[in-house]
Amino acid sequence: MMKRIPGFRRSIIRPELRSLTGQTGEDVSDLFPISGCFNHTLLAEIGPQGMAGADEFQFEVCSPEWLERELDSYLILPGGPRLITKRFEPKTIEEYVQKRLLHAVGADWASVAAKLGQWSRWEFDNYQD
């Protein structure tokens, strides 16, 4: 068991959302359609709170109708980093991302990115030195 050292505080890395855009950098409020059949790929730039730099995390937001249409063409679809919602509402999606960031703290950036990777694709996934 580790002894607690008086005055020593272990640093905690907290992620911070720097931007949320469409796949090609467009504002998420410019993406259509917002209801019916849709699948939008989003990029979240997320970095350590209070520090410079950010990494990209990608995920899709799709409707149940889009999933249904895809399943008409394919027997199996991978779940992957995909959020499913009936309406594409940028404010609601950003709030969801912010809530996920609250639960993605860690001792280092790699552990934070691994937690973010549970619902998104990190740009350095599978990176080899």
Helices and strands as residue ranges (DSSP letters): E 15-22, G 28-30, E 39-48, E 55-62, H 64-73, E 82-84, H 90-102, H 109-116, E 121-122
